[in-house]
Amino acid sequence: MSLKEARDEASASELLSRQGKRAADARHAENRQIAQVIKNWYLENRHKFKSMDAAAEEAMKLEPISFRTARKYIGEAAKELRARS
């Protein structure tokens, strides 16, 4: 393989990689938005719940997500809150 062919192949590979990353970003944009909504909601309402599990149960009513997903987002928000303190 010549140097030019290698460069062209690398360039095509990089192009496909960039396109794949853009497609993945677009595909997951809604999930990231839901995660941010749940995290913001938890930070504003955490004092109303005795546990993160109870908050996750309530968060399931806000967005179309499972308990496990809600609990994950709430756990991330709580961790971020502890890191700020």
Summary of the structure (lengths in Angstrom):
residues: 85
radius of gyration: 20.3
end to end distance: 56.9
largest distance: 66.5
contacts: 206
relative contact order: 0.11
helix: 85%
strand: 0%
